[in-house]
Amino acid sequence: MEITSQHWAVIINPKSGKKKYRQQRKYIFLTLKHAGIRFDYKVTKFAGHAIKIAKHFAEMNYRNFLVVGGDGTISEVINGIFSADIADTSSLKIGLIPRGTGNDWGRFWGLTSDHVHSLDVFLKNKVQSIDIGKINFELEGEKLTHYFINSVGFGLDAAVCHNTNRMKKYVGSHSFLYTIAMLGAIFTYRTHKVRITSAEKNINNDMFTMNVANGCFSGGGMKQNPNALPYDGLLDVMLAKKPTLKDIFYSLTLLFNGKILQHPVIESFQTSKLTLNCEHNGIFEADGIVVNCNSPVNIEIIRNGIQMIVP
């Protein structure tokens, strides 16, 4: 079958509500067919499956991708696309119909779990070039690359995502899990020495948590980097140094009202590229996906990496 520039690859994560999923899928497929949109689809079956699916679609010459899923699913799709053998991704399109619990990437664009509204946005086909984050690191001597569309977190941020994902295995996906995991980690997590190097700023200090953002939302609506824009060619960096318990509780309100950068233990800056060295080698989270790593970790922005369908 010849794949044309109008052909769409639809990648679906069916988690969270089987009956609702069947209803949504039926509506989406019928709407696409009535609109005359040619498409093929695949349904994910395990963690990381969307990476393999998207890479296969990209290498089969599909240039348009519609993701029906949450932050983790669209992040996996981005990793699949950018790990494929494609010379230029800047003309590729990606659309989103959110089905996740956090939905931080969709929240930035005003895309909600209302699949009817999100599909209406998709059908209007208004596109915006967006940046993509790229992380280079080593693990047990192997050089690896991971991509992110929204943000990457270290320290407490990564520990909370790790704990959240562990709880999901037992109780399923719920929006309150991140809050529970965060409150639990706050009392057990310890700071680590880090060295951050960039053209704009060098930091050698304690790190309690750190977020490097392309989009402003994370953790189900928190604004760790409230000024981050995914089309300005820059990464927004927020580092929380060693806080007291009072500092931590004071910061919880600021995380949701967009004023966290005013907190005295916070250091922030913008850059297009940075290197992080941490005395505690372990993990980072990228769009809610936990990745094992060793220092140093190099993070950079891919300017105008792909086109997204936006309201």
Phi, psi and omega per residue, in radians:
M1 nan 2.298 3.116
E2 -1.404 2.243 3.134
I3 -1.666 2.107 -3.133
T4 -1.707 3.005 -3.139
S5 -1.197 -0.205 -3.141
Q6 -1.707 -0.032 -3.080
H7 -1.436 2.404 -3.105
W8 -1.975 2.455 2.984
A9 -1.757 2.075 -3.126
V10 -1.813 2.150 -3.107
I11 -2.072 2.138 -2.963
I12 -2.110 2.286 2.957
N13 -1.769 1.972 -3.007
P14 -1.476 0.075 -3.090
K15 -1.100 2.795 3.067
S16 1.229 1.450 2.994
G17 1.560 1.596 -3.050
K18 -1.149 -0.736 -3.139
K19 -1.127 -0.792 3.126
K20 -1.111 -0.669 3.125
Y21 -1.069 -0.783 -3.136
R22 -1.089 -0.700 3.122
Q23 -1.147 -0.755 -3.138
Q24 -1.126 -0.778 -3.105
R25 -1.103 -0.744 3.123
K26 -1.064 -0.777 3.139
Y27 -1.114 -0.782 -3.116
I28 -1.097 -0.829 -3.103
F29 -1.118 -0.764 3.127
L30 -1.109 -0.711 -3.139
T31 -1.140 -0.756 3.116
L32 -1.087 -0.740 -3.134
K33 -1.155 -0.733 3.126
H34 -1.131 -0.512 3.118
A35 -1.451 -0.029 3.118
G36 1.311 0.404 -3.120
I37 -1.593 2.102 3.103
R38 -1.385 2.352 -3.123
F39 -2.701 2.736 2.937
D40 -2.200 2.662 -3.069
Y41 -2.377 2.717 3.022
K42 -2.404 2.537 3.120
V43 -1.900 2.287 -3.127
T44 -1.261 2.560 -3.103
K45 -2.119 -0.220 -3.128
F46 -2.795 2.889 3.126
A47 -1.054 2.277 -3.133
G48 1.574 -0.119 -3.094
H49 -1.139 -0.626 -3.121
A50 -1.117 -0.471 3.074
I51 -1.101 -0.853 -3.115
K52 -1.141 -0.736 -3.134
I53 -1.098 -0.851 -3.096
A54 -1.133 -0.699 3.114
K55 -1.087 -0.755 3.122
H56 -1.093 -0.816 3.114
F57 -1.033 -0.793 -3.106
A58 -1.087 -0.718 -3.125
E59 -1.327 -0.230 3.020
M60 -1.566 0.136 3.048
N61 1.430 0.304 2.966
Y62 -1.264 2.401 -3.100
R63 -2.122 0.053 3.137
N64 -2.302 2.290 -3.050
F65 -2.286 2.230 3.052
L66 -1.984 2.092 -3.088
V67 -1.794 2.172 3.047
V68 -1.936 1.663 -3.038
G69 3.018 -2.933 -3.085
G70 -1.756 -2.836 -3.100
D71 -1.031 -0.753 -3.123
G72 -1.121 -0.654 -3.118
T73 -1.201 -0.804 3.138
I74 -1.173 -0.546 3.078
S75 -1.166 -0.723 3.093
E76 -1.103 -0.704 3.124
V77 -1.088 -0.760 3.089
I78 -1.037 -0.754 3.120
N79 -1.112 -0.647 3.095
G80 -1.161 -0.767 -3.138
I81 -1.104 -0.821 -3.035
F82 -1.380 -0.237 3.039
S83 -1.595 -0.130 3.095
A84 -1.336 2.833 -3.123
D85 -1.477 1.393 -3.139
I86 -2.182 2.227 -3.084
A87 -1.194 -0.668 -3.064
D88 -2.497 2.063 -3.140
T89 -1.668 -0.110 -2.947
S90 -1.128 -0.368 3.141
S91 -1.697 -0.045 3.106
L92 -1.265 2.616 3.138
K93 -1.996 2.537 3.032
I94 -2.382 2.333 3.088
G95 -2.084 2.820 -3.073
L96 -2.397 2.282 2.910
I97 -2.079 1.774 -2.987
P98 -1.124 2.398 3.010
R99 -2.322 0.052 -3.060
G100 -1.477 -3.117 3.138
T101 -1.617 -0.703 -3.121
G102 -1.389 -0.889 3.074
N103 0.922 0.742 -3.112
D104 -1.231 -0.657 3.124
W105 -1.187 -0.789 3.114
G106 -1.117 -0.622 -3.124
R107 -1.036 -0.672 3.131
F108 -1.022 -0.645 -3.056
W109 -1.645 0.009 -3.107
G110 1.363 0.353 3.085
L111 -1.638 2.168 -3.069
T112 -1.994 -3.042 3.113
S113 -1.287 -0.019 3.046
D114 -1.290 1.676 -3.030
H115 -1.155 -0.462 3.112
V116 -1.138 -0.809 3.116
H117 -1.129 -0.801 -3.103
S118 -1.105 -0.634 3.110
L119 -1.232 -0.628 3.048
D120 -1.052 -0.729 3.085
V121 -1.067 -0.783 3.140
F122 -1.033 -0.769 -3.069
L123 -1.161 -0.441 3.109
K124 -1.292 -0.360 2.965
N125 1.025 0.650 3.040
K126 -1.478 2.200 -3.030
V127 -1.991 2.644 3.085
Q128 -2.374 2.224 3.038
S129 -1.202 2.299 -3.129
I130 -2.202 2.753 3.105
D131 -1.519 2.749 3.092
I132 -2.261 2.430 3.104
G133 -1.529 2.541 -3.128
K134 -2.257 2.296 -3.107
I135 -2.123 2.134 3.042
N136 -1.923 2.343 -3.103
F137 -2.783 3.063 3.077
E138 -2.102 2.643 3.034
L139 -2.501 1.999 -3.107
E140 0.911 0.769 3.060
G141 1.479 -0.098 -3.138
E142 -1.717 2.275 3.110
K143 -1.411 2.223 -3.055
L144 -2.260 2.763 3.087
T145 -2.322 2.365 3.065
H146 -2.321 2.513 -3.118
Y147 -1.958 2.715 3.047
F148 -2.468 2.621 -3.133
I149 -1.790 -0.516 -3.041
N150 -1.926 -1.106 -3.118
S151 -2.844 2.866 3.069
V152 -2.275 2.416 -3.064
G153 -2.230 2.629 3.135
F154 -2.261 2.927 3.088
G155 1.180 -2.304 -3.132
L156 -0.983 -0.692 -3.133
D157 -0.947 -0.847 -3.132
A158 -1.206 -0.667 3.140
A159 -1.113 -0.689 3.135
V160 -1.137 -0.768 3.117
C161 -1.103 -0.691 3.108
H162 -1.059 -0.798 3.138
N163 -1.193 -0.644 3.104
T164 -1.083 -0.794 -3.130
N165 -1.125 -0.596 3.090
R166 -1.155 -0.715 -3.141
M167 -1.192 -0.556 3.141
K168 -1.039 -0.533 -3.122
K169 -1.124 -0.445 -3.051
Y170 -1.812 -0.576 -3.053
V171 -2.107 0.009 -3.138
G172 1.469 -3.121 -3.105
S173 -1.517 2.078 3.092
H174 -2.429 2.528 -3.068
S175 -1.119 -0.448 -3.084
F176 -1.422 -0.174 -3.073
L177 -1.093 -0.693 -3.117
Y178 -1.079 -0.720 -3.141
T179 -1.115 -0.758 3.115
I180 -1.092 -0.798 -3.136
A181 -1.105 -0.666 -3.141
M182 -1.155 -0.795 -3.134
L183 -1.103 -0.646 3.104
G184 -1.197 -0.720 -3.096
A185 -1.252 -0.538 -3.120
I186 -0.952 -0.661 -3.050
F187 -1.524 -0.133 -3.097
T188 -2.073 -0.393 -3.047
Y189 -1.337 2.493 3.133
R190 -2.053 2.589 -3.137
T191 -1.236 2.785 3.101
H192 -2.375 2.629 3.086
K193 -1.256 2.351 3.095
V194 -2.349 2.717 3.006
R195 -2.226 2.090 -3.131
I196 -1.957 2.258 -3.095
T197 -2.168 2.232 3.050
S198 -2.654 2.972 3.126
A199 -1.172 -0.500 -3.056
E200 -1.552 -0.587 -3.050
K201 -2.767 2.514 3.019
N202 -2.061 2.323 -3.102
I203 -2.249 2.299 3.044
N204 -2.277 1.716 -2.963
N205 -2.787 -3.109 3.008
D206 -1.324 2.577 3.052
M207 -2.202 2.126 3.001
F208 -1.602 -0.826 3.035
T209 -2.645 2.744 -3.119
M210 -2.618 2.377 3.121
N211 -2.278 2.240 3.085
V212 -1.994 2.042 -2.878
A213 -2.093 2.496 2.916
N214 -1.772 -0.639 3.044
G215 -2.015 2.801 -2.941
C216 -1.491 -0.342 -3.078
F217 -1.705 2.586 3.034
S218 -2.755 2.835 3.063
G219 1.044 0.574 3.100
G220 1.359 0.638 3.044
G221 2.028 -0.044 3.081
M222 -1.299 2.651 3.091
K223 -2.013 1.443 3.102
Q224 -1.270 -0.547 3.057
N225 -2.244 1.399 -2.970
P226 -1.119 -0.311 -3.096
N227 -1.738 0.062 -3.069
A228 -1.188 2.348 3.090
L229 -2.225 2.274 -3.047
P230 -1.448 0.374 3.119
Y231 -2.496 0.383 -3.137
D232 -1.850 0.066 3.122
G233 1.293 0.262 -3.072
L234 -2.303 2.646 2.965
L235 -1.763 2.362 3.053
D236 -1.698 2.252 -3.059
V237 -2.011 2.268 3.073
M238 -2.202 2.100 3.115
L239 -2.058 2.158 3.036
A240 -1.734 2.050 3.109
K241 -1.390 -2.992 -3.000
K242 -1.096 1.909 -3.096
P243 -1.704 2.753 2.954
T244 -1.488 2.976 3.106
L245 -1.082 -0.641 3.094
K246 -1.110 -0.726 3.111
D247 -1.030 -0.747 -3.083
I248 -1.094 -0.861 -3.100
F249 -1.193 -0.590 3.075
Y250 -1.137 -0.603 -3.087
S251 -1.263 -0.401 -3.069
L252 -1.038 -0.727 3.097
T253 -1.172 -0.719 -3.095
L254 -1.146 -0.494 -3.140
L255 -1.114 -0.520 -3.070
F256 -1.725 -0.325 3.129
N257 -1.745 0.112 3.056
G258 1.394 0.266 -3.090
K259 -1.978 0.324 -3.049
I260 -1.086 -0.504 -3.109
L261 -1.205 -0.207 3.094
Q262 -1.428 -0.205 -3.096
H263 -1.188 2.388 -3.059
P264 -1.118 -0.378 -3.141
V265 -1.569 0.024 -3.080
I266 -1.691 2.361 2.977
E267 -2.116 2.361 -3.072
S268 -2.461 2.671 3.071
F269 -2.880 2.984 3.086
Q270 -2.038 2.558 3.138
T271 -2.784 2.908 3.038
S272 -1.805 -0.155 -3.075
K273 -2.844 2.405 3.092
L274 -2.635 2.823 3.062
T275 -2.171 2.320 3.139
L276 -2.033 2.167 2.999
N277 -2.006 2.238 -3.097
C278 -2.246 2.412 -3.141
E279 -1.160 -0.360 -3.111
H280 -1.906 1.662 3.101
N281 -1.266 2.429 -3.111
G282 -3.055 -1.632 -3.014
I283 -2.447 2.778 2.848
F284 -2.344 2.853 3.040
E285 -2.052 2.345 3.109
A286 -2.160 1.948 -3.084
D287 0.978 0.619 3.119
G288 1.494 -0.036 3.104
I289 -1.675 2.156 -3.102
V290 -1.502 2.267 -3.086
V291 -2.199 2.284 3.048
N292 -1.342 2.493 -3.074
C293 -2.714 2.914 2.929
N294 -2.176 2.645 3.055
S295 -1.308 2.664 -0.005
P296 -1.428 2.741 3.061
V297 -2.009 2.153 -3.132
N298 -1.853 2.204 -3.092
I299 -2.134 2.347 3.119
E300 -2.522 2.895 3.140
I301 -1.820 2.425 2.992
I302 -1.766 1.837 -3.053
R303 -1.187 2.292 3.121
N304 0.912 0.853 -3.049
G305 -1.203 -0.529 -3.079
I306 -2.801 2.886 3.078
Q307 -1.809 2.401 3.094
M308 -2.048 2.515 3.050
I309 -1.428 2.150 -3.009
V310 -2.249 2.821 3.089
P311 -1.100 nan nan
